[in-house]
């Protein structure tokens, strides 16, 4: 494997205190930068629920990073002006059974998103990672939080990383500024 290949265990905190993963800097790099890395096939959705901030997620299906198959989800930074622009370019809105409103956008709406900053990035490997493999790749976490039976959060603040370890589902690697 080439030394310059960006891999999930190579995240770090830069001199400005920002998390860097796959050559993308959280709260600095834009969606267009992620598209250069992961491809232009995306599914973008705005999720809204009462009493919570809206979340704009962009999903990159079937991506390969360094030979590892994964799904990648980036959360984009929003403000009121951006939400208004997106609301003018709605393709479809639906109310999900959970009560969350999910909105998808026209191509024009997705084009506006291309210059929105990446707030966080989630990496979901196609294969399950054993605890032994995760310890070999990432090292021992600074802390482990147990939230529900079978679900724990492995915290690596020096990497800007939290790994959600779920006994019944695939692991989720969440990269964000701490």
HELIX and SHEET records of a PDB file:
HELIX    1   1 UNK A    8  UNK A   10  5                                   3    
HELIX    2   2 UNK A   31  UNK A   38  1                                   8    
HELIX    3   3 UNK A   80  UNK A   87  1                                   8    
HELIX    4   4 UNK A  107  UNK A  113  1                                   7    
HELIX    5   5 UNK A  131  UNK A  138  1                                   8    
HELIX    6   6 UNK A  157  UNK A  159  5                                   3    
SHEET    1   A 3 UNK A  12  UNK A  13  0                                        
SHEET    2   A 3 UNK A  19  UNK A  21 -1                                        
SHEET    3   A 3 UNK A  24  UNK A  25 -1                                        
SHEET    1   B10 UNK A  90  UNK A  95  0                                        
SHEET    2   B10 UNK A 101  UNK A 105 -1                                        
SHEET    3   B10 UNK A  43  UNK A  48 -1                                        
SHEET    4   B10 UNK A  55  UNK A  65 -1                                        
SHEET    5   B10 UNK A  68  UNK A  76 -1                                        
SHEET    6   B10 UNK A 118  UNK A 125 -1                                        
SHEET    7   B10 UNK A 172  UNK A 176 -1                                        
SHEET    8   B10 UNK A 161  UNK A 166 -1                                        
SHEET    9   B10 UNK A 151  UNK A 156 -1                                        
SHEET   10   B10 UNK A 143  UNK A 148 -1                                        
END                                                                             
